[in-house]
Amino acid sequence: MQFELTEELVDQIMFAIEDQNGEYLVDTQEGFVATLDELGDVLNEDTEGRYCDLPDWNSANGFQLMDRFAAHMRNLETREALRQALSSGKGVFRKFKDALKSHPEIEEHWFVFKDREMRRYILNWYNGLREEWGLEAIGGEPEDSESLLYDDFGIRPYNAASDYFEIEALNRELCGEFDSALPGEQGAAAADLWRHIAGYGGADALLTLTAYNAAEEFAGYISAVPSPADAVSTAAITGFVVKRAYRGLGIGKELMGKCLEALRERNIRWVFLVNPFTPKTLTHFLLRCGFEKKNFAFVLDLIKDKTKSEKNNN
């Protein structure tokens, strides 16, 4: 009854276990999945032991898979939309799919997540069979599913032709967030101040990096300028924004990491970030990146940070 779990067979098993209307078996001699209707009269005493049941998979397994995916979402807006779909009762699977279609930037990640998790499930089932056969388990541990949420995004240098209007639109979007989050003129004041911060340095920026997904959709940017203008070893991060739909996917972490690496290569030592409207989530993020809170600003010593990293590696 022993058989090899090939990639083709895994694909067939994945399709079969999701088909709640069909009944399937694995032909261990031929190495493929067949329906009971296809096998028909072939199933008899002479073929006993040749056919193997598929791993159990039902609607509860499917729901748990969707629930785990929702739990991976660090973007609060997206996670809440998926959670509402999952708690809606009747028609939960359809509502979950509709919620994904309303957030197309996440839908592709769901397909990747689902594929990886189901392959993990089938491999565990197969290794259970191998244990019964007295054989060692095969296959390494699949990649952590959370990391799959970042894989389709790339960081690249600023290109004025393609990025200028995207960044302008994103800054207007952020100003709108400030305007709606604070009452009256407070929101307008916050938006106006952000426009000045983001515009500081202008064309004299040391570098600007942008993030795009696999479909070439703009996702965010980070920008740093010498501060003051004639500074040799000090820079200020003036723009650091990820589009609302893409927050919580690790894009900000990648942008910041690439930016600090590039500044270090330019012999910059001190990096400042001054933003009077820094939310708690950004504060925690900056502290994890090595910044220290200094009165009104966040400051990072890149030489100290590099020395610390080298010590940790040794």
N, C-alpha and C positions, 0 to 999 in steps of 0.2 A: 504493500500500500504506500510505500515511501515514494515521494515525487519531488521534483525540483520546482522551487517557486521562482519562475521567470518573470521578467517585467511584463511580458504579454499576458501571462496568467494573472498577475496582480491586477492589470487593467480589466480583465474579464470578471474577476471576483468583485472588484469595486462596482462595476456596472450591475452585476447580478444581485448583490446584497441590497442595493438601493431600489431594486424592482420588487415592490411589495406584493405584486400580483403574480409573479412567477415562482416556480420551484426549480432549484438548480442543484447540480452535483458537480464535483470535480472528477474528471476522468484521470486517474493517477497514472495510467499507462500512456495515454496520448498527451496528457498535459494541457487540457483545456476544460472549459466549463460548458456543460450542456444542460438543457432543460429536461424535465421528466418526460415531457411530450416527445422530445427528440429521441430520447433513449428508448421509449416504448417497451417493446418485447425483449430488448437487449438485457434488461434487468432480470436476472434469474439466478439460480443457485450457482451456475458456473462462473458468474461475474461477481460473486460475493467477495467483498474486500477490495474490489477494483475502484469503486466509487466512494468519494469522501464528501461528507456534508460541508457546506460553507460555514464560515463564522457567523454567529448570530448577529443580526443587525435589525433594529426596529425603529419605530418613531421616537422612542425614548432616547436611543443612541443619537439620532439626528438632532433632537432638541438639545441634548447635552453638548453636542459639537457646536451648535449655534451659540449656546450660552457661554462656552469657553472663548469663542471668538469675540463676543461682545465684551467679555471681561478683559481681553487684551487691549481694547480700545482705550487709549489714554486721552483721546479727544472727547471731552465731556458731552459735546453736542451729539456726536455720532453714537457714542455709547448709550446715551439716553434714548435716542431714536430706536436703536436695536432692542434695548431693554423694554421699551413700551410695546414693541411688536411681540416680544417673547412673552409678555404678561397679558396679552390681549385675549387669551382664551381660544375660542373657535377660529380656525383659519390661520393659526399662528405661523405655519410654514409659508403661506402665501404673503402674509403681512411682513414677515422677515425679508423675503425677497423684494417686496415693494420698497421696504426701507433701504435696502442696499441700492436699488435703482435710483433712489433719491439722493444717494451719496456715491456717485460713480467712481470717485477717487478711492473708495474703499472696496467696491464690488470685486475688482480684480484680486485684491488681497484675500478676499473671502475664498475665491476659487483656489488660490494657491494654498491657503491655510487648510481648507477642506481636503484637498488632494494629499497634502503631506500627512495630515492626521489620520486619514483613512488608510494610507499606506503603512503608517506606524501600527495601526490596529491590526491589519492583516498580517504584518510581520510578527507581531506578538502571538497571534493565533497560530501561525505556522511554526514558531519556535516552541509553542506548547506541544504541537504534534511531534516535533523533533525530540523533545524530552521524553515523550512516550516511546519513541523509537530507539531511545538510548543514545541519541546523537547530541552534539554540542549545538548551542544556539548560533545563529549566523547574523551577520549584519550589525553595523555600528548603530549607535543611538542617532536617530534623525536630528537634523538641525532644530534648535529651539524655534518653535513656531513664532514667538514674538519677533525674532529677528527677520522673519519673512515680511513683516510690515514695512521694513525700510529698504528692501532690496531694489525696488524699481525706481529709486530716486538718485539723481546724479548731481554733483556740485561742480560748477565750472566758473571760469572768470567772466567778469562783466563784459557784455557785448552791447554797445550803445544802440545798434540798429534794432536788436530784438528785445533788449531788457529795459530801456529807458521808460517806455510807456507802461510796461508791466509794473515797474517799481512805483511810478507815479500813481497808478491806479491802486496799488496795494496800500500806499500811504494814505490815500483818500479814504480807503476802506477802514483803515485803523482810526483815522480821525472821526469817521462816522461812529465807530465803537465808543470812542471817548465821549462824543457828543450825546449818545443815547444812554451811556452809563451814568453820567453826572447830570444833575438838574440845572436847568436854566443856563446862565452864562458860564457856569463852571465847566460844562462840557465843551463849550465853544473855546474857552480859555485853554483847556487841556489840549484840544485839537490844534489851536494856533501855536502853542508852545512846541508841540511835537513837530509841526511843519518847520519851525526854526531849527530844532535839533537835527532833524533828518537832512536839512539843507546845509548844515554847517560844513564848510570845507569844499563843497561843490565838486568842481572838476579836479580839485587838488587831492582827491582821495588817494591814499596809499594803495588801497585795493578795495574792490567790491566783488563779492562772490554771489552767485545765484543758484537756486535749486530748481530743478525741473524733474518731472516724472517721465516714465517711459513713453508717454503719449505727447511729450513736449509741452506739457502744461506747466506754467510758471507756478512755483510753490512758495518761494520766499527769497530773502536776500540778507546779506550782512555787509556793512561798509565801515571802513576805518580810515581816519585822516590823521596827519601829524598835528599835534596840539601842544603848544601853539604852532603856527604855520611854519616856523623855522626850526621846529624841534627835530632832534636827531635820534633820540632814543625813547620818545614818548608818543603814544598814539591814543586817540579816543575812538571808541566805537559809537558811531552816530546813528546808524540804521541797522536794526536787527529785528526783522519781522517775518513771521511765517503766516501764510494765509490761514484763515480761521478753519477751513475745511481740512487742512493738512496738519493741524497742531496735534501733538501727542504721538506722532509717528517717528520721533527721533531725528527729524530734519534739522531742528534748531541745534541739536547736539553736534550733528555733522558740520553744519555751517560754522559754528563757533570753533570747533576743533580745527577745521581747515584754515580758518582765519588766523587763529593764534599761531599755528604752525608757520603760516606765511609771514606773519609779523616777526616771529623769531628769526626766520631766515633773512629778514631785512635788518637784523640787529636792533630791533625794538626791544626795550626791556620793560618799560612801564605801559600798561594798558588800562585806560580809564573807561568807565561807562557811567554816564550821568543821566538819569531819567527819573524825574520826580514822581512819575506815575508807574513805578515798577510794581507789578502785582506780586503776591506772595509766591506764586508758582515760579516766576522768573527769578525772584530773590533766591529761592532754594536752588534753582538751576545754576545760577552764577556762583554760589558758594561751593557747589559740587565741582564746578569747573576750576576752582582754585582762587577765585576772586575773594577779596576781603572787603567788608563794609567799612568805609572810612568816612564817617559823618554823612555827607550828602552824596557820596560817590562809591562805586565799586572799583577796586584797584587790584590789578594782578601784576606780580613781579615775575616775568617770564624766566629770568635767570634762576630765581629761587625755585620756581615751579619745575624747571628742567632738572635742577640738582636733586630735588625731592623725588622726581620720577626715576632718575638714575639710581638713587639709593634703594628705592623700592624694587627695581629690577635686579639689583645685585643682592 
